[in-house]
Amino acid sequence: MFKDNEQQPSGFRVPLSEALDNLGYNDADLVPAIARQHDSGEILMVAWMNRTAIEETLSTGRVCYYSRSRGGLWRKGESSGQTQTLVGMRIDCDGDVLLLDVDQTGPACHTGRRDCFFWRVDGDEVELDKTPLISPDQLYGKK
């Protein structure tokens, strides 16, 4: 569907259900989603979504992912309080990646950092270059 319609004029529309039916889900019925801070363009994290997570996100406005480690839906911030509110969603040209414009409350990363991209490649080394805003123990209420 995406390839077939990429030459349509701006303003061309298809039903949401058709677009979701035609996403490039992997063998586990998941599609990667990039979360970006809507007002700064900062890339916060990458996670996975299944159709249920996408539909819940669109209906509630609160971002929901699919956690591969937990084997179920992961409502961002349900244990940490660091929520993501959906501002907008885009689908890439191939229909196999989602871009979520979000309003992030606090750190996006489980490490307590603002984003999950704190390892910077520098020549033949990789440097940890961001400090947590809050400790993971404090973030998740552990003492």
N, CA, C and O atoms as a MOPAC input file, in Angstrom:
PM7 MOZYME 1SCF
protein

 N      0.81200 1    -1.18700 1     0.00000 1
 C      0.00000 1     0.00000 1     0.00000 1
 C      0.86200 1     1.25900 1     0.00000 1
 O      0.57900 1     2.20400 1    -0.73800 1
 N      1.91100 1     1.28000 1     0.82100 1
 C      2.74800 1     2.47500 1     0.92500 1
 C      3.49100 1     2.73000 1    -0.38400 1
 O      3.47400 1     3.84800 1    -0.90000 1
 N      4.14100 1     1.69800 1    -0.92300 1
 C      4.88000 1     1.83800 1    -2.18100 1
 C      3.92900 1     2.20300 1    -3.31700 1
 O      4.25100 1     3.04900 1    -4.15200 1
 N      2.77500 1     1.57500 1    -3.34900 1
 C      1.81000 1     1.81200 1    -4.42900 1
 C      1.29700 1     3.24700 1    -4.45300 1
 O      0.88200 1     3.73800 1    -5.50200 1
 N      1.32100 1     3.91300 1    -3.32400 1
 C      0.72000 1     5.24700 1    -3.23900 1
 C      1.71600 1     6.37600 1    -3.00500 1
 O      1.30700 1     7.51400 1    -2.77400 1
 N      3.01300 1     6.08500 1    -3.05900 1
 C      3.99100 1     7.12400 1    -2.71400 1
 C      4.04600 1     8.27300 1    -3.71800 1
 O      4.57100 1     9.33800 1    -3.39200 1
 N      3.52300 1     8.09000 1    -4.92000 1
 C      3.53300 1     9.16300 1    -5.91800 1
 C      2.22100 1     9.96000 1    -5.94400 1
 O      2.04400 1    10.84200 1    -6.78400 1
 N      1.32200 1     9.65200 1    -5.03700 1
 C      0.06300 1    10.39900 1    -4.95400 1
 C      0.36000 1    11.83900 1    -4.52100 1
 O      1.39500 1    12.09000 1    -3.90300 1
 N     -0.52100 1    12.77800 1    -4.83100 1
 C     -0.29500 1    14.17200 1    -4.43500 1
 C     -0.46700 1    14.36600 1    -2.92500 1
 O     -1.13200 1    13.57700 1    -2.25400 1
 N      0.13800 1    15.41500 1    -2.42000 1
 C     -0.03300 1    15.78600 1    -1.01500 1
 C     -1.51800 1    15.93700 1    -0.72000 1
 O     -2.26100 1    16.51600 1    -1.51200 1
 N     -1.94200 1    15.41700 1     0.41400 1
 C     -3.35200 1    15.46000 1     0.78100 1
 C     -4.07100 1    14.14700 1     0.51900 1
 O     -5.19400 1    13.95600 1     0.98700 1
 N     -3.43800 1    13.22900 1    -0.22700 1
 C     -4.02000 1    11.90400 1    -0.47400 1
 C     -4.17400 1    11.18100 1     0.85600 1
 O     -3.27800 1    11.24100 1     1.69800 1
 N     -5.28600 1    10.50400 1     1.05600 1
 C     -5.56300 1     9.82900 1     2.33100 1
 C     -5.99800 1     8.38400 1     2.10300 1
 O     -6.58400 1     8.03900 1     1.07700 1
 N     -5.68700 1     7.55000 1     3.10500 1
 C     -6.20700 1     6.17800 1     3.15600 1
 C     -6.75200 1     5.97200 1     4.56000 1
 O     -6.31900 1     6.65600 1     5.48700 1
 N     -7.68100 1     5.05800 1     4.74100 1
 C     -8.19900 1     4.78700 1     6.08600 1
 C     -7.08600 1     4.27600 1     7.00500 1
 O     -6.20800 1     3.52600 1     6.57900 1
 N     -7.13700 1     4.69000 1     8.25800 1
 C     -6.14500 1     4.25600 1     9.24100 1
 C     -6.07900 1     2.73600 1     9.31100 1
 O     -4.98900 1     2.16800 1     9.36700 1
 N     -7.21600 1     2.07900 1     9.30900 1
 C     -7.22500 1     0.61100 1     9.41000 1
 C     -6.45100 1    -0.02800 1     8.25900 1
 O     -5.77000 1    -1.03400 1     8.45500 1
 N     -6.55000 1     0.54300 1     7.07400 1
 C     -5.81000 1     0.02100 1     5.92300 1
 C     -4.31000 1     0.23000 1     6.10900 1
 O     -3.51300 1    -0.65800 1     5.80700 1
 N     -3.93300 1     1.39400 1     6.60100 1
 C     -2.51200 1     1.65900 1     6.85200 1
 C     -1.96100 1     0.69600 1     7.90000 1
 O     -0.87400 1     0.14600 1     7.72600 1
 N     -2.70500 1     0.49000 1     8.98900 1
 C     -2.24200 1    -0.42600 1    10.04000 1
 C     -2.18200 1    -1.86500 1     9.53500 1
 O     -1.28800 1    -2.61800 1     9.92200 1
 N     -3.11500 1    -2.24900 1     8.68400 1
 C     -3.09200 1    -3.59200 1     8.09300 1
 C     -1.83400 1    -3.80900 1     7.26200 1
 O     -1.34200 1    -4.93200 1     7.15800 1
 N     -1.31600 1    -2.74500 1     6.67400 1
 C     -0.21400 1    -2.85100 1     5.72600 1
 C      1.14300 1    -2.44900 1     6.28800 1
 O      2.11700 1    -2.36500 1     5.54000 1
 N      1.22300 1    -2.20200 1     7.58200 1
 C      2.53000 1    -1.91300 1     8.17300 1
 C      3.44900 1    -3.12000 1     8.00600 1
 O      2.98600 1    -4.25800 1     7.93300 1
 N      4.73800 1    -2.86200 1     7.94500 1
 C      5.73000 1    -3.92300 1     7.77100 1
 C      6.11300 1    -4.56200 1     9.08900 1
 O      7.25500 1    -4.45200 1     9.53400 1
 N      5.15900 1    -5.22800 1     9.71200 1
 C      5.42400 1    -5.90400 1    10.98000 1
 C      6.45300 1    -7.01400 1    10.76900 1
 O      6.48900 1    -7.64100 1     9.71000 1
 N      7.28900 1    -7.25300 1    11.78000 1
 C      8.25100 1    -8.34800 1    11.69600 1
 C      7.56100 1    -9.67700 1    12.01500 1
 O      6.33800 1    -9.73100 1    12.14800 1
 N      8.34600 1   -10.74100 1    12.13700 1
 C      7.77700 1   -12.07300 1    12.39000 1
 C      7.03400 1   -12.16600 1    13.71900 1
 O      6.19500 1   -13.04600 1    13.90800 1
 N      7.34800 1   -11.25100 1    14.64000 1
 C      6.66600 1   -11.21900 1    15.94400 1
 C      5.49800 1   -10.22800 1    15.94100 1
 O      4.94700 1    -9.90900 1    16.99500 1
 N      5.12400 1    -9.74400 1    14.74900 1
 C      4.03800 1    -8.76200 1    14.58600 1
 C      4.33600 1    -7.44400 1    15.28500 1
 O      3.44400 1    -6.81200 1    15.85100 1
 N      5.60900 1    -7.03700 1    15.23900 1
 C      6.05000 1    -5.78200 1    15.85100 1
 C      6.65700 1    -4.87300 1    14.79100 1
 O      7.16400 1    -5.33000 1    13.76700 1
 N      6.59100 1    -3.58300 1    15.06400 1
 C      7.21500 1    -2.57700 1    14.21700 1
 C      7.99600 1    -1.63400 1    15.13100 1
 O      7.51000 1    -1.28100 1    16.20500 1
 N      9.21700 1    -1.21400 1    14.71700 1
 C      9.97200 1    -0.29200 1    15.56300 1
 C      9.34300 1     1.09900 1    15.57200 1
 O      8.79400 1     1.56500 1    14.57400 1
 N      9.44300 1     1.74200 1    16.73100 1
 C      8.90900 1     3.09600 1    16.90200 1
 C      9.99200 1     3.97900 1    17.51300 1
 O     10.56200 1     3.65100 1    18.55400 1
 N     10.26400 1     5.08700 1    16.86200 1
 C     11.22600 1     6.07200 1    17.34700 1
 C     10.44300 1     7.15200 1    18.07100 1
 O      9.50900 1     7.72700 1    17.51200 1
 N     10.82200 1     7.43100 1    19.31600 1
 C     10.16900 1     8.50400 1    20.07800 1
 C     11.04000 1     9.74800 1    20.01000 1
 O     12.23000 1     9.70900 1    20.32500 1
 N     10.42900 1    10.85500 1    19.59400 1
 C     11.12800 1    12.12600 1    19.42300 1
 C     10.38900 1    13.20600 1    20.21100 1
 O      9.16400 1    13.30300 1    20.13900 1
 N     11.13400 1    14.01400 1    20.96000 1
 C     10.52200 1    15.13000 1    21.68200 1
 C      9.96800 1    16.11400 1    20.65600 1
 O     10.70400 1    16.62500 1    19.81300 1
 N      8.68700 1    16.36900 1    20.73400 1
 C      7.99300 1    17.12300 1    19.68500 1
 C      8.50000 1    18.53800 1    19.48600 1
 O      8.50900 1    19.01800 1    18.35300 1
 N      8.92000 1    19.22300 1    20.53000 1
 C      9.27900 1    20.63700 1    20.38600 1
 C     10.76600 1    20.88100 1    20.15800 1
 O     11.15100 1    21.98100 1    19.76200 1
 N     11.60700 1    19.88500 1    20.39800 1
 C     13.05200 1    20.07100 1    20.21200 1
 C     13.63000 1    19.18500 1    19.11500 1
 O     14.71900 1    19.45700 1    18.60900 1
 N     12.91200 1    18.12900 1    18.74400 1
 C     13.42700 1    17.18600 1    17.76100 1
 C     14.39100 1    16.16000 1    18.34200 1
 O     14.92700 1    15.32800 1    17.61000 1
 N     14.61300 1    16.21500 1    19.65400 1
 C     15.53100 1    15.28700 1    20.31500 1
 C     14.99800 1    13.85700 1    20.22100 1
 O     13.84500 1    13.59300 1    20.56300 1
 N     15.84800 1    12.93400 1    19.75300 1
 C     15.48200 1    11.52200 1    19.71800 1
 C     15.64700 1    10.97300 1    21.12300 1
 O     16.72600 1    11.06800 1    21.70900 1
 N     14.58700 1    10.40100 1    21.66200 1
 C     14.58500 1     9.93200 1    23.04600 1
 C     14.86900 1     8.44400 1    23.17200 1
 O     15.65600 1     8.03200 1    24.02500 1
 N     14.23900 1     7.63800 1    22.33500 1
 C     14.35200 1     6.18700 1    22.47900 1
 C     13.78100 1     5.49300 1    21.25500 1
 O     13.11400 1     6.10900 1    20.42400 1
 N     14.05500 1     4.20600 1    21.16300 1
 C     13.45500 1     3.33900 1    20.15600 1
 C     12.84600 1     2.15600 1    20.89800 1
 O     13.47900 1     1.58200 1    21.78400 1
 N     11.63700 1     1.79700 1    20.54200 1
 C     10.96600 1     0.66000 1    21.17200 1
 C     10.12800 1    -0.04500 1    20.10400 1
 O     10.17800 1     0.31900 1    18.92900 1
 N      9.37800 1    -1.03000 1    20.50900 1
 C      8.54700 1    -1.81100 1    19.59800 1
 C      7.07100 1    -1.58000 1    19.89000 1
 O      6.67900 1    -1.33100 1    21.03000 1
 N      6.26200 1    -1.66800 1    18.83900 1
 C      4.81300 1    -1.57900 1    18.99100 1
 C      4.16200 1    -2.68100 1    18.16900 1
 O      4.60400 1    -2.99700 1    17.06500 1
 N      3.10800 1    -3.25900 1    18.72400 1
 C      2.25100 1    -4.12900 1    17.92100 1
 C      0.98500 1    -3.32700 1    17.60000 1
 O      0.84700 1    -2.18100 1    18.02700 1
 N      0.08800 1    -3.92100 1    16.86400 1
 C     -1.11100 1    -3.18100 1    16.46100 1
 C     -1.92300 1    -2.72700 1    17.67100 1
 O     -2.44500 1    -1.61200 1    17.68300 1
 N     -2.03100 1    -3.56800 1    18.67400 1
 C     -2.78700 1    -3.20300 1    19.87500 1
 C     -2.17100 1    -1.98700 1    20.55100 1
 O     -2.89400 1    -1.08600 1    20.97600 1
 N     -0.84700 1    -1.94800 1    20.65600 1
 C     -0.16300 1    -0.80300 1    21.27100 1
 C     -0.37900 1     0.46500 1    20.45100 1
 O     -0.59600 1     1.54100 1    21.00800 1
 N     -0.32000 1     0.33500 1    19.13300 1
 C     -0.55000 1     1.49400 1    18.25900 1
 C     -1.97000 1     2.01400 1    18.45800 1
 O     -2.17600 1     3.21400 1    18.63800 1
 N     -2.93700 1     1.12100 1    18.42500 1
 C     -4.33700 1     1.53500 1    18.56600 1
 C     -4.60500 1     2.15000 1    19.93300 1
 O     -5.32600 1     3.14300 1    20.03300 1
 N     -4.02900 1     1.56800 1    20.99300 1
 C     -4.20800 1     2.14700 1    22.32600 1
 C     -3.58800 1     3.53900 1    22.39800 1
 O     -4.18300 1     4.46400 1    22.95100 1
 N     -2.39000 1     3.68200 1    21.83700 1
 C     -1.72000 1     4.98200 1    21.83000 1
 C     -2.57500 1     6.02500 1    21.12300 1
 O     -2.74000 1     7.13900 1    21.61900 1
 N     -3.11500 1     5.66500 1    19.97200 1
 C     -3.93700 1     6.60900 1    19.21100 1
 C     -5.24800 1     6.92700 1    19.91500 1
 O     -5.74300 1     8.05000 1    19.81200 1
 N     -5.81400 1     5.97300 1    20.62100 1
 C     -7.10500 1     6.22800 1    21.27200 1
 C     -6.96600 1     6.96700 1    22.59800 1
 O     -7.85900 1     7.72600 1    22.97200 1
 N     -5.85800 1     6.75900 1    23.31900 1
 C     -5.70000 1     7.38800 1    24.63900 1
 C     -4.82300 1     8.63000 1    24.62200 1
 O     -4.95100 1     9.49600 1    25.48800 1
 N     -3.92600 1     8.72300 1    23.63400 1
 C     -2.97800 1     9.83200 1    23.61200 1
 C     -1.78200 1     9.60700 1    24.51600 1
 O     -0.88300 1    10.44600 1    24.57900 1
 N     -1.76200 1     8.49600 1    25.20800 1
 C     -0.62500 1     8.13700 1    26.06200 1
 C      0.10700 1     6.98100 1    25.38800 1
 O     -0.50900 1     5.97700 1    25.03000 1
 N      1.42600 1     7.12100 1    25.21300 1
 C      2.17100 1     6.14500 1    24.42600 1
 C      2.25300 1     4.79700 1    25.13800 1
 O      2.57300 1     4.70500 1    26.32300 1
 N      1.95400 1     3.76900 1    24.37300 1
 C      1.99900 1     2.37800 1    24.82600 1
 C      2.87300 1     1.60700 1    23.83800 1
 O      2.66900 1     1.68900 1    22.62700 1
 N      3.83200 1     0.87100 1    24.35000 1
 C      4.70800 1     0.05200 1    23.52100 1
 C      4.41300 1    -1.41900 1    23.78400 1
 O      3.56600 1    -1.76500 1    24.60800 1
 N      5.13500 1    -2.27800 1    23.06000 1
 C      5.09900 1    -3.70600 1    23.34800 1
 C      6.46700 1    -4.07400 1    23.90000 1
 O      7.48200 1    -3.86400 1    23.23600 1
 N      6.50300 1    -4.61600 1    25.09700 1
 C      7.75800 1    -5.02500 1    25.72900 1
 C      8.06500 1    -6.46800 1    25.36000 1
 O      7.32200 1    -7.38300 1    25.71600 1
 N      9.15500 1    -6.65900 1    24.65100 1
 C      9.55100 1    -8.02300 1    24.28900 1
 C      9.98500 1    -8.80300 1    25.52300 1
 O      9.72600 1   -10.00300 1    25.61600 1
 N     10.64500 1    -8.13800 1    26.47300 1
 C     11.11300 1    -8.85000 1    27.67200 1
 C      9.95100 1    -9.25000 1    28.58300 1
 O      9.98500 1   -10.31400 1    29.20200 1
 N      8.93000 1    -8.40700 1    28.66500 1
 C      7.76000 1    -8.71600 1    29.50100 1
 C      6.70900 1    -9.53000 1    28.75000 1
 O      5.83600 1   -10.15300 1    29.35300 1
 N      6.81200 1    -9.51100 1    27.42900 1
 C      5.84900 1   -10.24300 1    26.61500 1
 C      4.45800 1    -9.64800 1    26.64200 1
 O      3.46600 1   -10.37300 1    26.56900 1
 N      4.37800 1    -8.32400 1    26.74700 1
 C      3.06300 1    -7.68600 1    26.78300 1
 C      3.14900 1    -6.19000 1    26.59900 1
 O      4.22400 1    -5.63900 1    26.36400 1
 N      2.01300 1    -5.54100 1    26.70700 1
 C      1.95700 1    -4.09300 1    26.54200 1
 C      2.70900 1    -3.39900 1    27.66500 1
 O      2.70500 1    -3.84500 1    28.81200 1
 N      3.35500 1    -2.29600 1    27.30400 1
 C      4.14000 1    -1.49500 1    28.24300 1
 C      3.67600 1    -0.05900 1    28.07600 1
 O      4.00100 1     0.60500 1    27.09100 1
 N      2.92700 1     0.39800 1    29.03100 1
 C      2.43400 1     1.77400 1    29.01400 1
 C      3.52100 1     2.64700 1    29.61400 1
 O      3.76500 1     2.62500 1    30.82000 1
 N      4.16600 1     3.41400 1    28.75100 1
 C      5.34000 1     4.19500 1    29.15500 1
 C      5.00800 1     5.02700 1    30.38300 1
 O      4.07600 1     5.83100 1    30.37600 1
 N      5.78500 1     4.82000 1    31.43400 1
 C      5.61900 1     5.58000 1    32.66300 1
 C      4.74100 1     4.92200 1    33.70400 1
 O      4.54900 1     5.49100 1    34.77900 1
 N      4.19200 1     3.73200 1    33.42700 1
 C      3.27600 1     3.12200 1    34.39300 1
 C      3.96200 1     2.74600 1    35.69700 1
 O      3.30700 1     2.70600 1    36.73900 1
 N      5.26000 1     2.46900 1    35.67000 1
 C      5.95400 1     2.18100 1    36.93200 1
 C      6.85300 1     3.32500 1    37.38000 1
 O      7.13900 1     3.44800 1    38.57100 1
 N      7.30500 1     4.16700 1    36.44800 1
 C      8.22700 1     5.25500 1    36.80000 1
 C      7.54800 1     6.61200 1    36.91600 1
 O      8.07500 1     7.51400 1    37.56700 1
 N      6.38200 1     6.76500 1    36.29200 1
 C      5.72500 1     8.06700 1    36.25000 1
 C      6.23600 1     8.96500 1    35.13300 1
 O      5.74900 1    10.08300 1    34.96900 1
 N      7.21100 1     8.49200 1    34.36300 1
 C      7.81600 1     9.28700 1    33.28800 1
 C      7.08300 1     8.99300 1    31.98000 1
 O      7.54900 1     8.20200 1    31.16000 1
 N      5.95400 1     9.62700 1    31.80200 1
 C      5.05200 1     9.31100 1    30.69300 1
 C      5.43500 1    10.01400 1    29.39800 1
 O      6.19500 1    10.98200 1    29.38400 1
 N      4.88000 1     9.49200 1    28.31800 1
 C      4.97600 1    10.12800 1    27.00600 1
 C      3.55800 1    10.36900 1    26.50400 1
 O      2.75400 1     9.44200 1    26.40000 1
 N      3.26900 1    11.62400 1    26.19700 1
 C      1.98500 1    11.98500 1    25.60800 1
 C      2.18500 1    12.12200 1    24.10900 1
 O      3.09700 1    12.81800 1    23.66300 1
 N      1.34700 1    11.46800 1    23.33700 1
 C      1.46500 1    11.50900 1    21.88500 1
 C      1.03100 1    12.86900 1    21.35300 1
 O     -0.05700 1    13.35000 1    21.67100 1
 N      1.88500 1    13.48200 1    20.54400 1
 C      1.55700 1    14.73100 1    19.86200 1
 C      1.24700 1    14.44100 1    18.39500 1
 O      0.38200 1    15.08100 1    17.79900 1
 N      1.95300 1    13.47800 1    17.82200 1
 C      1.72300 1    13.09100 1    16.43400 1
 C      2.42800 1    11.79100 1    16.11300 1
 O      3.37200 1    11.39700 1    16.79800 1
 N      1.96200 1    11.12800 1    15.06500 1
 C      2.57000 1     9.86500 1    14.63400 1
 C      2.76600 1     9.91300 1    13.13000 1
 O      1.89400 1    10.37500 1    12.39500 1
 N      3.91400 1     9.43600 1    12.68000 1
 C      4.21400 1     9.34300 1    11.25600 1
 C      4.65600 1     7.92600 1    10.92900 1
 O      5.15500 1     7.20200 1    11.79000 1
 N      4.46700 1     7.54300 1     9.68200 1
 C      4.89000 1     6.24500 1     9.17600 1
 C      5.91200 1     6.50600 1     8.08000 1
 O      5.70400 1     7.37700 1     7.23600 1
 N      7.02500 1     5.75700 1     8.08300 1
 C      8.05000 1     5.99900 1     7.06900 1
 C      7.59300 1     5.50400 1     5.69500 1
 O      6.54800 1     4.86500 1     5.56600 1
 N      8.39600 1     5.81300 1     4.66900 1
 C      8.02500 1     5.55100 1     3.27900 1
 C      7.76300 1     4.08300 1     2.98100 1
 O      6.94300 1     3.77100 1     2.11700 1
 N      8.43800 1     3.18000 1     3.67500 1
 C      8.24400 1     1.74800 1     3.45400 1
 C      7.15400 1     1.15500 1     4.33700 1
 O      6.76900 1    -0.00100 1     4.15900 1
 N      6.65800 1     1.93500 1     5.27900 1
 C      5.62800 1     1.44400 1     6.18300 1
 C      6.15300 1     0.47900 1     7.22300 1
 O      5.40000 1    -0.34000 1     7.75000 1
 N      7.46500 1     0.57000 1     7.52900 1
 C      8.01000 1    -0.38100 1     8.49500 1
 C      8.67200 1     0.25800 1     9.71100 1
 O      9.32100 1    -0.43200 1    10.49800 1
 N      8.51400 1     1.56300 1     9.87000 1
 C      9.00300 1     2.27200 1    11.06000 1
 C      8.01200 1     3.38200 1    11.39400 1
 O      7.51200 1     4.07200 1    10.50600 1
 N      7.73600 1     3.54300 1    12.69200 1
 C      6.88900 1     4.64000 1    13.15800 1
 C      7.76300 1     5.71000 1    13.79800 1
 O      8.76800 1     5.40300 1    14.43900 1
 N      7.37300 1     6.95700 1    13.62100 1
 C      8.00800 1     8.08300 1    14.29400 1
 C      6.93800 1     8.72800 1    15.16400 1
 O      5.93400 1     9.23500 1    14.66500 1
 N      7.17100 1     8.70000 1    16.47600 1
 C      6.22000 1     9.27200 1    17.42200 1
 C      6.74200 1    10.60400 1    17.91600 1
 O      7.81700 1    10.66500 1    18.51400 1
 N      6.00300 1    11.66500 1    17.67700 1
 C      6.31000 1    12.94900 1    18.30000 1
 C      5.59600 1    12.94200 1    19.63700 1
 O      4.37500 1    12.80300 1    19.70500 1
 N      6.37900 1    13.09400 1    20.70700 1
 C      5.84400 1    12.95100 1    22.06000 1
 C      6.20400 1    14.14800 1    22.91600 1
 O      7.11200 1    14.91700 1    22.59900 1
 N      5.47500 1    14.28600 1    23.99900 1
 C      5.84500 1    15.20500 1    25.06600 1
 C      6.27200 1    14.32100 1    26.22900 1
 O      5.44100 1    13.70400 1    26.89500 1
 N      7.57700 1    14.26800 1    26.46300 1
 C      8.15400 1    13.39600 1    27.47800 1
 C      8.14900 1    14.09000 1    28.83100 1
 O      8.57400 1    15.23900 1    28.94600 1
 N      7.66600 1    13.39300 1    29.85400 1
 C      7.74800 1    13.86800 1    31.23300 1
 C      8.97600 1    13.23700 1    31.86200 1
 O      9.03100 1    12.01500 1    32.00300 1
 N      9.97200 1    14.04300 1    32.24500 1
 C     11.17700 1    13.52900 1    32.88600 1
 C     12.03000 1    12.70500 1    31.94800 1
 O     11.95000 1    12.86000 1    30.72900 1
 N     12.86200 1    11.81000 1    32.52200 1
 C     13.74700 1    11.00000 1    31.68900 1
 C     12.97400 1     9.95000 1    30.89300 1
 O     11.97900 1     9.40000 1    31.36400 1
 N     13.45400 1     9.68500 1    29.67800 1
 C     12.83300 1     8.65500 1    28.84400 1
 C     13.47300 1     7.29100 1    29.05900 1
 O     12.83500 1     6.26200 1    28.83500 1
 N     14.72000 1     7.27800 1    29.48800 1
 C     15.47100 1     6.02600 1    29.60400 1
 C     15.32100 1     5.40400 1    30.98900 1
 O     15.22500 1     6.11300 1    31.99100 1
 N     15.30300 1     4.07800 1    31.03500 1
 C     15.19400 1     3.36600 1    32.31500 1
 C     16.41400 1     3.59900 1    33.20600 1
 O     16.38100 1     3.29300 1    34.39800 1
 N     17.49900 1     4.14400 1    32.62700 1
 C     18.70400 1     4.44400 1    33.41100 1
 C     18.59400 1     5.77400 1    34.14200 1
 O     19.47800 1     6.13100 1    34.92100 1
 N     17.50800 1     6.51200 1    33.89200 1
 C     17.32100 1     7.82200 1    34.49900 1
 C     17.85700 1     8.96500 1    33.65400 1
 O     17.81400 1    10.12200 1    34.07100 1
 N     18.36000 1     8.64800 1    32.46700 1
 C     18.86200 1     9.68800 1    31.56500 1
 C     17.71600 1    10.21800 1    30.70500 1
 O     16.70100 1     9.54800 1    30.51300 1
 N     17.89900 1    11.42000 1    30.19900 1
 C     16.87600 1    12.05200 1    29.36700 1
 C     16.53500 1    11.19300 1    28.15300 1
 O     15.36400 1    11.05800 1    27.79500 1
 N     17.55900 1    10.60900 1    27.51400 1
 C     17.33300 1     9.75100 1    26.35800 1
 C     18.17100 1     8.48900 1    26.48600 1
 O     19.00700 1     8.37700 1    27.38200 1
 N     17.94600 1     7.55700 1    25.60200 1
 C     18.63400 1     6.25600 1    25.66300 1
 C     19.93600 1     6.22800 1    24.86700 1
 O     20.58400 1     5.18500 1    24.78300 1
 N     20.32200 1     7.34300 1    24.29100 1
 C     21.50100 1     7.38200 1    23.42100 1
 C     22.64800 1     8.10700 1    24.11200 1
 O     23.03200 1     9.20700 1    23.71500 1
 N     23.19300 1     7.47500 1    25.15500 1
 C     24.23700 1     8.11200 1    25.96000 1
 C     25.61700 1     7.51800 1    25.71500 1
 O     26.58100 1     7.91900 1    26.36700 1
 N     25.73100 1     6.58100 1    24.79800 1
 C     27.03100 1     6.05000 1    24.39400 1
 C     27.43000 1     6.71600 1    23.08000 1
 O     26.79600 1     6.49900 1    22.04800 1
 N     28.48900 1     7.52900 1    23.12800 1
 C     28.94700 1     8.28100 1    21.95200 1
 C     30.19000 1     7.61100 1    21.38000 1
 O     31.16200 1     7.37700 1    22.09700 1
 N     30.15400 1     7.30600 1    20.08700 1
 C     31.31500 1     6.73000 1    19.41100 1
 C     32.30400 1     7.85300 1    19.13500 1
 O     31.96000 1     8.87100 1    18.53400 1
 N     33.54100 1     7.64800 1    19.58600 1
 C     34.59500 1     8.65300 1    19.44400 1
 C     35.86400 1     7.94800 1    18.96500 1
 O     36.64700 1     7.44000 1    19.76800 1
 N     36.05200 1     7.92700 1    17.65200 1
 C     37.21700 1     7.25000 1    17.08900 1
 C     37.15300 1     5.76000 1    17.36400 1
 O     36.21300 1     5.08200 1    16.95100 1
 N     38.17600 1     5.24800 1    18.07500 1
 C     38.21100 1     3.81500 1    18.37000 1
 C     37.71700 1     3.49700 1    19.78000 1
 O     38.00000 1     2.42900 1    20.32400 1
 N     36.97400 1     4.44000 1    20.36200 1
 C     36.39900 1     4.24400 1    21.69200 1
 C     34.91900 1     4.61800 1    21.68700 1
 O     34.42300 1     5.28300 1    20.77800 1
 N     34.24800 1     4.17500 1    22.71700 1
 C     32.85800 1     4.56600 1    22.93900 1
 C     32.79100 1     5.16600 1    24.33100 1
 O     33.19500 1     4.53900 1    25.31100 1
 N     32.27600 1     6.39500 1    24.41200 1
 C     32.25200 1     7.14200 1    25.67100 1
 C     30.82900 1     7.30300 1    26.18400 1
 O     29.92000 1     7.65300 1    25.43200 1
 N     30.64900 1     7.04300 1    27.47100 1
 C     29.38600 1     7.33400 1    28.13800 1
 C     29.40600 1     8.83400 1    28.42900 1
 O     30.21200 1     9.29900 1    29.23500 1
 N     28.52300 1     9.59300 1    27.77800 1
 C     28.65100 1    11.05100 1    27.85100 1
 C     27.44700 1    11.79100 1    28.43200 1
 O     27.35100 1    13.01100 1    28.29700 1
 N     26.53100 1    11.07100 1    29.07400 1
 C     25.38900 1    11.74000 1    29.70400 1
 C     25.18400 1    11.19300 1    31.10500 1
 O     25.33100 1     9.99500 1    31.35000 1
 N     24.84600 1    12.08500 1    32.01400 1
 C     24.62500 1    11.73700 1    33.41300 1
 C     23.13200 1    11.53800 1    33.66200 1
 O     22.31400 1    12.27800 1    33.11600 1
 N     22.76700 1    10.54600 1    34.47900 1
 C     21.34500 1    10.38300 1    34.80400 1
 C     20.77100 1    11.63300 1    35.47900 1
 O     21.44300 1    12.29300 1    36.27100 1
 N     19.53300 1    11.93600 1    35.15000 1
 C     18.81400 1    13.02600 1    35.80700 1
 C     18.32200 1    12.58000 1    37.17400 1
 O     18.13500 1    13.39100 1    38.08100 1
 N     18.11600 1    11.26800 1    37.30400 1
 C     17.60700 1    10.66200 1    38.52800 1
 C     18.11900 1     9.22200 1    38.55300 1
 O     18.27000 1     8.60100 1    37.50100 1
 N     18.38400 1     8.69400 1    39.73400 1
 C     18.88000 1     7.31600 1    39.80600 1
 C     17.74500 1     6.34600 1    39.48000 1
 O     16.58700 1     6.61700 1    39.79600 1
 N     18.07600 1     5.21600 1    38.84900 1
 C     17.03600 1     4.22300 1    38.56000 1
 C     16.30900 1     3.75500 1    39.82200 1
 O     15.10400 1     3.50900 1    39.78100 1
 N     17.02400 1     3.62900 1    40.94000 1
 C     16.37300 1     3.21900 1    42.19100 1
 C     15.31500 1     4.22900 1    42.61200 1
 O     14.21600 1     3.86000 1    43.02600 1
 N     15.65900 1     5.50400 1    42.49900 1
 C     14.70700 1     6.56200 1    42.84700 1
 C     13.56400 1     6.60200 1    41.82700 1
 O     12.40400 1     6.80900 1    42.18400 1
 N     13.90600 1     6.40400 1    40.57600 1
 C     12.92600 1     6.44300 1    39.49300 1
 C     11.85700 1     5.36500 1    39.66200 1
 O     10.67700 1     5.60100 1    39.40400 1
 N     12.28000 1     4.19300 1    40.09200 1
 C     11.35700 1     3.06500 1    40.22100 1
 C     10.97800 1     2.75100 1    41.66200 1
 O     10.39800 1     1.70200 1    41.94100 1
 N     11.30800 1     3.66300 1    42.57900 1
 C     10.85900 1     3.53500 1    43.96400 1
 C     11.55100 1     2.46200 1    44.77000 1
 O     10.98900 1     1.95900 1    45.74300 1
 N     12.77500 1     2.09900 1    44.37700 1
 C     13.52200 1     1.09500 1    45.13600 1
 C     14.43700 1     1.80000 1    46.11600 1
 O     14.95200 1     2.87700 1    45.81700 1
 N     14.64300 1     1.22100 1    47.25500 1
 C     15.50100 1     1.82600 1    48.28400 1
 C     16.81900 1     1.09800 1    48.34800 1
 O     17.68200 1     1.45200 1    49.15100 1

